[in-house]
Amino acid sequence: MSSTLISLQVGLPRIVPGHDGNVTTGIFKHPVEGRVEMRTLNLDGDRQADLTVHGGQDKAVYGYPSEHYPYWKKQLPGVGLPWGSFGENLTTSGLDEKTVHIGDRFAMGGAEVVITQPRLPCFKLNLKFGREDMVKRFLASHRSGFYFRVLREGEVGAGDEIVSLHQDENRVSVRDIVGLYLGENTSRELRERALRVEYLAKVWRDDLTEQG
């Protein structure tokens, strides 16, 4: 099955009201027309707010499957859900957490990327949707999306084919590693395979090492 970049979103940090005062967040994204340069740390026109937990090479660009939107439309009736609603830079078609692996490499447009980790939502997702249970529901759905590291900078745009260049030989899916994090899978063999993945994000490597 072919994979495609359906929509491209960027956004600059903005200040929104939170329970304990104003919060700066970059979760609000808007679609971009035309082509955009994908760089080592983000897309042109995109920024992360709190660089202690967001951004960096292992969280340069966030992708989310378009196939998940029908599920959320049923879960959140009456809520407008344009592409980018979950803070993703890339809304994709043909990629799924069960079938893509940490360390898988892809080409899109002029760029080359590699999957480094799933997305673990923070409280700002609750702020985005104006409900206290959104983080919990997002985790429980197992629809995490995935972060990419940019191996080669280049222009990308909606409609670009996402071409598989390499499947990591350790075969640890994005869904597998979420299962390890949530304690749903306690396989030592799976954890050891995950630790062998070259491009596994450091924060996940440290967490899995501590589990051992």
C-alpha positions in Angstrom: 0.0 0.0 0.0 1.3 3.4 -0.9 1.8 6.1 1.7 1.1 9.8 1.2 1.6 13.1 2.9 -2.0 14.3 3.1 -1.5 17.7 4.8 1.3 19.8 6.2 0.9 22.0 9.3 3.1 24.5 11.1 2.6 26.8 14.0 4.4 29.3 16.3 4.0 29.2 20.1 1.1 31.1 21.5 -0.1 31.9 25.0 -3.3 30.3 26.3 -5.0 30.3 29.7 -4.4 27.3 31.9 -5.5 26.3 35.4 -2.5 27.9 37.1 -2.0 30.9 34.8 -1.1 31.4 31.2 0.7 28.6 29.3 2.9 28.9 26.2 2.3 26.1 23.7 3.1 25.2 20.1 0.3 22.6 19.7 -1.9 24.8 17.6 -1.0 24.2 13.9 -2.4 25.5 10.7 -2.2 23.9 7.2 0.5 25.2 4.8 0.0 25.7 1.1 2.8 24.9 -1.3 6.2 23.4 -0.3 8.1 23.9 3.0 11.7 23.2 3.9 12.0 20.4 6.4 15.1 21.1 8.5 17.0 19.2 11.2 15.0 20.7 14.1 11.6 21.5 12.5 9.8 22.7 9.5 10.2 26.3 8.4 7.5 28.3 10.1 7.2 25.9 13.0 8.5 26.1 16.5 8.2 24.2 19.8 7.4 26.1 23.0 9.1 24.1 25.8 12.3 22.7 24.5 13.0 20.7 27.6 10.3 18.2 26.6 9.5 19.1 23.0 11.7 19.5 19.9 15.3 18.4 19.4 16.5 16.1 16.7 14.5 13.1 17.9 11.2 15.2 17.9 11.9 17.3 14.9 8.6 16.6 13.1 5.4 14.9 14.3 3.3 12.7 12.1 -0.3 11.5 12.7 -2.3 9.0 10.6 -5.3 10.5 8.8 -6.9 7.1 9.3 -7.4 7.9 13.0 -9.6 10.9 12.4 -12.9 9.0 11.9 -12.3 7.3 15.3 -11.9 10.7 17.0 -14.9 12.2 15.2 -17.0 9.4 16.8 -15.3 9.9 20.2 -15.7 13.7 20.1 -19.1 14.5 18.4 -19.6 18.1 17.5 -15.9 18.9 17.7 -14.3 20.3 14.6 -11.3 18.2 13.6 -9.4 19.7 10.7 -6.0 18.2 9.8 -3.5 19.2 12.4 -6.0 18.9 15.3 -3.6 16.7 17.3 -0.7 19.1 16.8 0.9 17.1 14.0 3.1 18.6 11.4 2.4 15.8 8.9 -1.0 14.2 8.5 -0.2 10.9 6.7 -2.0 8.2 4.8 -0.8 4.6 4.8 1.3 4.6 7.9 0.1 2.9 11.1 1.6 2.4 14.5 1.2 -1.3 14.3 3.1 -1.6 11.0 5.8 1.0 11.1 8.8 0.5 13.4 11.2 2.6 15.4 14.2 3.0 13.1 12.2 2.8 9.8 13.4 5.3 7.2 11.4 7.1 4.7 11.8 9.7 1.9 9.2 12.4 1.3 9.8 15.1 -1.2 13.4 16.1 -0.9 13.8 15.0 2.7 14.7 11.8 4.4 13.4 10.9 7.9 13.5 8.1 10.4 11.0 7.2 13.1 12.4 7.7 16.6 9.5 7.4 19.1 5.8 7.5 19.7 4.1 10.7 21.0 3.3 10.8 24.7 0.8 13.6 25.2 1.2 16.3 27.9 -1.4 18.4 29.6 -1.4 20.8 26.7 -3.5 18.4 24.7 -6.2 18.9 27.4 -5.9 22.6 26.9 -6.2 22.3 23.2 -9.5 20.4 23.4 -10.8 22.1 26.5 -11.4 18.9 28.4 -9.6 17.3 31.3 -9.7 13.7 30.0 -8.1 14.1 26.6 -4.6 13.0 27.6 -6.0 9.8 29.2 -8.2 9.1 26.2 -5.4 9.7 23.8 -3.1 7.2 25.6 -5.9 4.6 25.9 -6.7 4.8 22.2 -3.2 3.6 21.3 -3.3 6.1 18.4 -0.1 7.9 19.4 1.3 8.9 16.0 5.1 9.1 15.7 8.0 11.5 15.7 10.6 11.7 13.0 14.2 12.7 13.0 15.3 14.5 9.8 18.3 12.7 8.2 18.4 14.9 5.1 16.8 18.3 4.8 14.6 19.1 1.9 11.3 20.5 0.7 8.1 18.7 1.4 4.5 19.4 0.5 1.0 17.9 0.6 0.6 15.2 -1.9 4.2 13.9 -1.7 4.5 10.1 -1.7 6.1 8.7 1.5 8.6 6.1 0.2 9.9 3.4 2.5 13.7 3.3 2.3 14.6 0.8 5.0 12.7 -1.3 7.6 14.6 -1.6 10.9 15.8 -5.2 11.3 14.7 -5.3 15.0 11.0 -5.0 14.0 9.9 -3.0 17.1 6.6 -1.3 16.0 5.5 2.0 17.4 2.6 0.2 19.0 5.0 -2.3 20.6 7.0 0.4 22.4 3.9 2.1 23.7 2.9 -1.3 25.1 6.2 -1.5 26.9 5.8 2.0 28.3 2.2 1.3 29.6 3.2 -2.0 31.1 0.8 -3.9 28.7 3.8 -5.9 27.4 6.5 -7.0 29.8 8.5 -9.1 27.3 12.2 -8.9 28.1 13.0 -10.0 24.6 11.0 -7.1 23.1 12.7 -4.6 25.4 16.1 -5.9 24.4 15.2 -5.7 20.7 14.1 -2.1 21.2 17.4 -1.2 22.9 19.2 -2.5 19.8 17.5 0.0 17.5 20.0 2.6 16.5 17.6 5.5 16.2 15.5 4.9 19.3 15.2 8.3 21.0 17.5 8.7 24.1 14.7 9.3 26.5 13.1 6.0 25.6 16.4 4.2 25.7 17.0 5.5 29.2 13.5 4.5 30.3 13.8 1.0 28.9 17.3 0.6 30.4 15.9 1.5 33.8 13.2 -1.1 33.4 15.8 -3.7 33.1 
